[in-house]
């Protein structure tokens, strides 16, 4: 039996979620938005994604209320994509997939996530072991991990070498 193109016959919340974020590239776009990447060209360069695919995924994520398109320049008109509250609730999913990937695919830690307040590395469930609290996404500090290339060619990748809180915009021109 051929694999269908959607999960219409599935009565399951996982299938419903996969209808929105289950396509290839979609969670990587969300991951980059969590990292503070907001501009089309920065997504394009950092992900190495085909233009047409990126445009389609950004439109779908905007239509689904996961990203919000915001104008940052009028002449010529340019927009950026910012995670909505609905989008930021995908942080635990992205975090868990990162940890699962490291454990089960032999990946190394490219980035580490800490509680910004005390600089303690987050536990498996996004909790701060030192403060005994689940850390909100805005209080998560992202720092380079041991597997990250210390001298990447792309400006967006160089900008992501600096410790920064999740969701704070990446400033490429300061790279």
Number of C-alpha atoms within 10 A of each C-alpha: 3 4 6 8 7 11 15 11 8 10 9 10 9 11 16 15 11 12 14 15 21 13 10 10 15 18 18 15 23 24 20 18 24 24 19 21 28 25 19 16 14 19 21 16 14 15 14 10 15 10 13 9 14 20 13 12 20 22 16 16 21 18 12 14 15 22 24 20 20 13 11 12 10 8 6 6 8 13 16 17 23 24 23 14 12 11 19 21 14 18 17 14 13 16 16 14 13 17 16 14 14 14 11 8 9 9 13 15 16 15 18 15 24 23 27 20 12 11 15 16 20 21 16 13 12 21 18 22 14 13 12 9 12 15 19 14 18 14 16 23 24 22 20 18 15 12 11 16 13 12 9 13 9 13 16 21 20 16 17 22 20 13 16 20 22 25 21 15 16 24 14 15 8 9 14
